[in-house]
Amino acid sequence: MTAIGRTSTAPDVVDVVALGESMVTFLPSRPGRLADVPAFERAIGGAESNVACVLAAAGHSTRWVGRVGADGFGDHLVEAIGAYGVDVGAVRRDPARPTGIYFRTAGDRATDAHEVAYYRAGSAASAMSVDTMDLDAIRSGRVLHLSGITPALSADCLDLTRALTARRPGRPLVSFDVNHRPGLWRDAGHGHGPEVLLDLARGADLVFVGDDEARDAWGLGGPEAVRAALPEPELLVVKQGASGATAFHGTDATYVPALHVDVVAAVGAGDAFAAGFLSATLRGKPVRERLRHGHLMAAAALTVPGDLATPPARGHADRLAALDDTAWGRLRLGPGWTHAEEGADEEVRTP
């Protein structure tokens, strides 16, 4: 398998650089329609910064590169993300554009009752471009993690993402989470989302995509059809929801079933899965264990109310990822499982 990215020992080289928009998230104080919720709690949200935070909490060196307003919400994002141990020194402040924010209901995102209200049009992040961002900082990781949200923000953001996914000598390993958001592309006016995302994914080394979004965006049914449409990435991970995930390394396919999880909130699991897979990739784990680490990180996110969760200790995660198939299938994880003492077996029970 191809070696990951750079071998430089320069102090500014980190394990993972994540580029993208992060926003201040307002979480409801109780279930119900946005119109009926009386108060909200402030948090942070952003697919790429989520990955950086989870990886930092898991012991990796990470850098988030983005653009926020010169406002209080921008201050909060930089401080909150930095508090996870993420390097935020390359984040740019925009004096003319605001930091994006959004509100959401407490319900499951998969239900019709779920509401999200975004206030991100014209945000500071939409001004990210080849000219306004520090490309050396962006390319200073062993892995560069991107998502399909960034190119939807503006034509400049699309050009930046194209430049970063262009195959060039010496680039980091490029990780790309498709993250197809039809609503963003509907209002974008600078390209047809599904076609743009497929083209960008072809330039990446590692691609994450849900089978549902592959079906909705590209009309593809099943992991094998996705691989046939995306033969270029060395590694392709097709997430199959609650059933599991399939990873293709070349023509070899590896399927690992998902865990039984007592779900608290179905938010942040996709980003956590990517972080778990990347963590195991950085440590040279085989593909099967990379998928298992992805499932474990996703389970951590699913068992807390917000997007970000404390990951299990590395030794604890390694022990669970090394279980035989029977024991893996018997695992059921609920709230607090990541704090279980390493070596304890109370989390291993029949669902």
C-alpha positions in Angstrom: 0.0 0.0 0.0 1.3 3.5 -0.9 3.1 5.3 1.9 1.3 8.2 3.4 2.3 11.7 2.3 5.5 13.3 3.5 8.4 12.0 5.6 9.7 15.5 6.5 10.5 16.2 10.1 10.0 19.9 9.8 8.1 21.2 12.9 5.2 22.5 10.9 4.4 19.1 9.4 1.4 17.5 11.1 -0.5 14.2 10.8 -3.6 15.7 9.2 -4.6 19.1 7.8 -8.3 19.6 7.5 -9.6 22.5 5.3 -13.2 23.7 5.4 -15.9 25.9 6.9 -16.7 25.6 10.5 -19.8 27.3 11.9 -21.2 28.1 15.3 -24.0 25.7 15.9 -27.0 26.4 18.1 -28.5 23.3 19.7 -32.1 23.4 21.0 -32.8 23.3 24.7 -35.7 20.9 24.1 -37.3 18.9 21.3 -39.8 20.6 19.0 -40.0 22.9 16.0 -37.5 25.7 15.8 -40.4 28.1 16.1 -41.2 26.6 19.5 -37.7 26.2 21.0 -37.2 29.0 23.6 -33.4 28.8 24.0 -30.3 27.3 22.3 -26.9 26.2 23.5 -23.9 27.3 21.5 -21.6 24.6 20.0 -19.3 24.2 17.0 -19.9 22.4 13.8 -18.1 21.7 10.6 -17.3 18.4 8.8 -13.6 19.0 8.4 -12.9 20.7 11.7 -14.9 17.9 13.4 -12.4 15.4 11.9 -9.5 17.5 13.1 -10.9 17.7 16.6 -11.6 14.0 16.9 -8.1 13.1 15.6 -6.5 15.6 18.0 -8.4 14.1 20.9 -7.2 10.6 19.8 -3.6 11.8 20.0 -2.7 12.9 16.5 -1.2 16.3 15.5 -3.8 18.2 13.4 -4.3 21.6 11.8 -7.5 23.2 10.8 -7.4 25.7 8.0 -10.4 27.9 7.4 -11.7 31.4 7.2 -13.9 33.1 9.8 -15.2 36.6 10.4 -13.4 39.1 12.6 -16.3 38.8 15.0 -17.2 37.1 18.3 -18.4 33.9 16.7 -15.1 33.7 14.8 -13.3 34.1 18.1 -15.3 31.3 19.6 -14.6 28.9 16.8 -10.9 29.5 16.8 -10.8 29.1 20.6 -13.1 26.1 20.8 -11.3 24.1 18.0 -7.9 25.1 19.4 -9.0 23.8 22.8 -9.1 20.3 21.3 -5.4 20.5 20.6 -5.9 21.5 17.0 -3.4 23.9 15.4 -5.5 27.0 14.3 -2.6 29.2 13.4 -3.4 29.2 9.7 -7.0 30.2 10.1 -7.6 33.5 8.3 -9.9 36.3 9.7 -12.1 38.2 7.3 -13.0 41.8 8.4 -15.7 42.2 5.8 -17.6 38.9 6.0 -19.3 37.2 9.0 -18.8 33.8 10.5 -21.5 31.3 9.5 -24.0 30.0 12.0 -26.8 27.5 12.0 -29.7 26.3 14.2 -31.1 22.8 14.3 -33.8 20.9 16.0 -33.1 18.0 18.4 -34.7 15.3 16.2 -32.9 12.7 14.1 -31.7 14.2 10.9 -33.2 11.3 9.0 -36.7 12.2 9.9 -39.1 14.7 8.2 -39.4 16.6 11.6 -35.8 17.6 11.5 -35.1 21.3 10.7 -31.9 23.1 10.0 -31.7 26.9 9.5 -28.3 28.0 7.9 -27.0 31.5 7.9 -23.9 31.0 5.9 -24.5 32.9 2.6 -21.7 35.3 2.0 -19.8 33.9 5.0 -16.0 34.4 5.5 -15.5 30.8 4.5 -17.1 31.4 1.1 -14.1 33.7 0.3 -11.6 30.9 0.6 -9.6 30.7 -2.6 -6.2 29.9 -4.0 -5.2 33.6 -3.4 -6.6 34.1 0.1 -5.4 30.9 1.8 -1.9 29.7 2.8 -1.3 26.8 0.4 1.9 25.8 2.2 0.0 25.4 5.5 -2.8 23.5 3.7 -0.3 21.0 2.2 1.8 20.6 5.4 0.2 17.4 6.6 0.8 13.7 5.9 -2.9 13.7 5.1 -5.0 16.5 3.7 -8.7 16.0 4.5 -11.3 17.8 2.4 -15.0 17.4 1.8 -17.6 18.1 -0.8 -19.1 20.9 1.3 -16.3 23.4 0.5 -16.6 23.4 -3.3 -20.4 24.1 -2.9 -19.7 27.4 -1.0 -18.5 29.5 -3.9 -16.8 29.4 -7.3 -13.5 30.4 -5.6 -13.9 27.5 -3.1 -14.5 25.1 -6.0 -11.3 26.4 -7.7 -9.4 25.9 -4.5 -10.6 22.4 -4.0 -9.8 21.5 -7.6 -6.2 22.8 -7.1 -5.8 20.7 -4.0 -7.2 17.5 -5.5 -5.1 17.9 -8.7 -2.5 15.1 -8.8 1.0 16.6 -8.4 4.3 15.2 -7.2 4.9 15.4 -3.4 1.4 16.2 -2.4 0.0 14.8 0.9 -2.4 11.8 0.8 -5.6 13.5 -0.2 -8.7 12.3 1.7 -12.1 13.4 0.4 -15.5 12.9 2.1 -18.1 13.4 -0.6 -20.7 15.0 1.8 -23.2 15.7 -1.0 -25.5 18.5 0.3 -28.2 19.0 -2.4 -29.4 22.2 -0.8 -26.1 23.9 -1.0 -25.6 23.0 -4.6 -29.2 24.0 -5.5 -28.3 27.6 -4.6 -24.6 27.5 -5.8 -24.9 28.5 -9.4 -21.3 27.5 -10.2 -21.7 23.9 -11.2 -23.8 20.7 -11.0 -23.0 19.2 -7.6 -23.1 15.5 -8.5 -20.8 16.0 -11.5 -18.4 18.3 -9.7 -18.1 15.9 -6.7 -17.5 12.9 -8.9 -14.7 14.7 -10.7 -13.1 15.9 -7.4 -13.4 12.4 -5.9 -11.4 11.0 -8.8 -8.5 13.2 -7.9 -8.3 12.0 -4.3 -6.3 9.1 -2.8 -8.9 8.1 -0.2 -12.7 8.7 -0.7 -15.5 8.3 1.8 -19.1 8.2 0.5 -22.4 7.0 1.8 -24.2 4.5 -0.4 -27.4 6.6 0.0 -25.6 9.8 -1.3 -24.0 7.8 -4.1 -27.5 6.6 -5.1 -29.1 10.0 -4.8 -26.3 11.9 -6.5 -25.1 9.5 -9.1 -27.8 6.8 -9.4 -25.4 4.1 -8.2 -26.7 1.1 -6.3 -24.3 -0.8 -4.1 -20.6 -0.6 -3.2 -19.4 -2.4 -6.4 -21.2 0.1 -8.6 -19.6 3.0 -6.7 -16.2 1.4 -7.2 -16.8 0.9 -10.9 -17.6 4.7 -11.2 -14.6 5.6 -9.0 -11.7 3.4 -9.9 -9.1 6.1 -9.5 -8.7 6.5 -5.7 -6.4 3.9 -4.1 -8.9 3.5 -1.2 -12.6 3.9 -1.5 -14.9 3.6 1.6 -18.6 3.1 1.0 -20.6 3.6 4.2 -23.7 1.5 4.3 -25.5 3.1 7.3 -26.4 0.8 10.2 -25.4 -2.3 8.3 -21.7 -1.5 7.9 -19.1 -0.3 5.5 -17.1 -1.6 2.5 -13.5 -0.5 1.7 -11.9 -1.1 -1.7 -8.1 -1.2 -1.9 -7.5 -1.6 -5.6 -9.8 -4.4 -6.6 -9.9 -6.0 -3.1 -13.1 -5.4 -1.1 -13.4 -5.6 2.7 -16.7 -5.4 4.5 -17.1 -4.9 8.2 -20.5 -4.8 9.9 -21.4 -1.8 12.0 -21.8 -2.1 15.8 -25.0 -2.3 17.8 -25.3 1.2 19.3 -27.7 2.7 21.7 -28.1 6.0 19.8 -28.4 9.3 21.6 -28.2 11.5 18.6 -27.5 10.6 14.9 -25.1 13.6 14.3 -21.4 13.7 13.7 -21.1 10.0 13.1 -19.8 10.3 9.5 -17.1 12.7 10.5 -16.1 10.5 13.4 -16.0 7.5 11.1 -13.6 9.3 8.8 -11.5 10.3 11.8 -11.3 6.7 13.0 -10.4 5.3 9.6 -7.7 8.0 9.1 -6.3 7.4 12.6 -5.8 3.7 11.8 -4.5 4.6 8.4 -1.8 6.9 9.9 -0.8 4.0 12.2 -0.5 1.5 9.3 -3.3 -0.7 10.4 -4.8 -3.2 7.8 -8.0 -2.2 6.0 -10.2 -4.4 8.2 -9.0 -2.7 11.3 -9.3 0.7 9.8 -13.0 0.1 9.1 -13.4 -1.1 12.7 -11.8 2.0 14.1 -14.1 4.0 11.9 -17.1 2.2 13.4 -15.8 2.7 16.9 -15.3 6.4 16.5 -18.8 6.6 14.9 -20.2 4.8 18.0 -18.6 7.4 20.2 -20.3 10.2 18.3 -23.7 8.4 18.3 -23.8 8.0 22.0 -23.5 11.7 22.9 -25.9 14.6 22.1 -23.6 16.8 20.0 -21.3 16.4 17.0 -18.1 15.7 19.0 -17.4 13.0 21.5 -14.4 11.9 23.6 -12.9 9.0 21.7 -12.0 5.8 23.4 -8.4 5.5 24.7 -6.2 4.2 21.9 -5.4 0.9 23.6 -9.1 0.3 24.4 -10.0 1.0 20.7 -7.2 -1.3 19.5 -8.4 -4.1 21.8 -12.0 -3.9 20.5 -10.8 -3.6 16.9 -8.8 -6.8 17.3 -11.8 -8.9 18.5 -12.8 -12.0 16.5 -15.9 -11.7 14.4 -18.1 -13.3 16.9 -17.1 -11.0 19.7 -17.3 -8.0 17.4 -20.9 -9.0 16.5 -21.8 -9.2 20.1 -20.6 -5.7 21.1 -23.3 -3.2 22.1 -22.2 0.3 23.0 -24.2 2.8 24.9 -23.6 6.2 26.5 -20.4 6.4 28.5 -18.8 3.4 26.8 -15.7 5.4 25.8 -14.9 6.0 29.5 -14.9 2.3 30.3 -11.7 1.2 32.0 -9.4 -0.5 29.5 -9.6 -4.2 29.9 -13.1 -4.1 31.3 -15.7 -6.2 29.4 -19.0 -4.6 30.5 -19.4 -3.1 27.1 -19.4 -6.5 25.5 -22.9 -7.9 25.8 -25.5 -9.5 23.6 -27.8 -6.9 22.1 
